[in-house]
Amino acid sequence: MNAIMTNIADSLHIAWAIAWKDIVDALKNKATRINLILLVGLVVFFYWSLNIRPWDKQVNIVVYDEGHTSLAIEKTTLEDGSELVFHKATSLQEMESIMSYKNLGLVIPADFDRLLESGAEPTLNGYIFWSDRAKAAELETKYARQLTELLGQPVRVSIGKNILIPQNDDRGNASTAAFHMFFAVFYIAIAVAPHLMFEEKRAKTLDALLVSPASAGQVILGKALAGCFYMLLSGGLALILSRAYVTNWGLALLAFCCSALFSIGLALVLGSLVQSPQQLALWSQPVVFGLLVPAFFAQEPLLAANLKAVISWLPTTALVNIFGYSVSKGMTLAQLGTNLAIVLGYVVLVYAVVVWKLRRLDR
């Protein structure tokens, strides 16, 4: 047992030495620094694009009128420039299903007209998404003020526990946040990790590694650890910024780890196959485009069934789905198991290619 533990410790020490060298070398590379800065900027921009900016004045409200009141529901501009845009729903279930990118779900009680005529202050039940749960009290005040101005009479908006968690097949801010989290992990791996292999080959240091006491597995582990360092910077930032959307942190971390495993493996495959920076640019862009675009559109309801079935077998689609499960509800164990199996199958494939390529170089 002691011998086994000693061998594991030695292997990890060698792998970490390789990783630390790669981390330092990559930071010295101007292109790597630029890619890292650009990606961090993109992560912040994506986060900013999903949140209400100070100058955003449009408020989209889905209204379910329980009693078919006489309230005229139409687009209105308030004194402060806020624009209330109303969307009608025929039931509470329909209201929840069509909220999507909307800001508020509003239920008008059946006795609304009577309360207004009596001069009482009606209470309207409001519904918001899970990501806005921390701002419930603030939103109650904001929407009550806006609706009071609209109606010319005091009204109260009560949100309380009316917090909606999106279904896993819904399109909305939560599904977009899930894709952004995956993108932050995937893209930095493709932008940085291939250069770790390519630069080793260019500088002839890979040959020295392969004849050193380091095994092919230790070399791969070292490269993977170096890639993980950069993914923790961008992917970790994306997780932190998108934390309000996460409903299951266990699934979010599982998706992050699986994305890191696959992305680094794919990046090392690209780095081991190319012979020049021009080849790397030529191969990496079609690979990124071919894997990211289908994953982004995989949940589109108008997508042809046959095309959707093909896209569902892509590893990137499976990874985005797992991230999606972490920000939603309604996932089944069968769905999670299927997507995990797809991802792990591709993980085994890409690392098998890397090991095969390194062994060929060793010969």
PEJO-V105176 format. One line per field, one symbol per residue. phi: phi as a letter, one per 30 degrees, with the letter a starting at -180 (. if undefined). psi: psi as a letter, one per 30 degrees, with the letter a starting at -180 (. if undefined). burial: + if it has 16 or more other C-alpha atoms within 10 Angstrom, else -. Layout:
phi->???
psi->???
burial->???
This chain:
phi->.dddddddddddddddddddddddddddddddddddddddddddddddddcddecdcdccbccccdchddddcadbcdddjdccccbdbcadddeddcdhddcbcbccddcdddddddidcdccdcbbdedcedcedddedddddddddddiadbcccchcdcccdddcdcaddddddddddeddddddddcdedddddddddiddddddcddddeddddddddddddeddddddddddddcedddcbddddddddddddedddedddddddcdcaedddddddddddddcdddddcdcddddeedddddddcdddddddddedddcbbjdcdddddddddddddddddddddddeddddddd
psi->eeeeeeeeeeeeeeeeeeeeeeeeeeffkeeeeeeeeeeeeeeeeeeefflklfgjfkjkkkkjjeghlgkjjlkkklegfkjkkkkkkfleeeeefgecglekkkjklfgeeeeeefgljlkkkkkllefgefgeeeeeeeeeeeeeeefgkklkkjecgijkkklfgkkaeeeeeeeeeeeeeeeeeefeeefeeeeeeeggfeeeefglfkleeeeeeeeeeeeeeefeeeeeeeeeegfffkfjfeeeeeeeeeeeeeeeeeeeeeefelfleeeeeeeeeeeeefeeeeeegegkfgkkeeeeeeeffkeeeeeeeeeeffgalgkleeeeeeeeeeeeeeeeeeeeeeeeeeeeee.
burial->----------+--+++-+++-++--+-----+---+--++-++--++-----------++++++++----------------+++++++--+--++-+++-++++++++--++--------++++++++++++--+--++--++-+++-+---++++++--++++++++++++++++++++++++++++++++++++++++----+--++---+++-+++++++++++-++++++++++-++-++++---++-+++-+++++++++++++++++-----+---+------++-+++-++--------+--++-++++++++++++++++-+-------++-++--++--++-+++--+-----
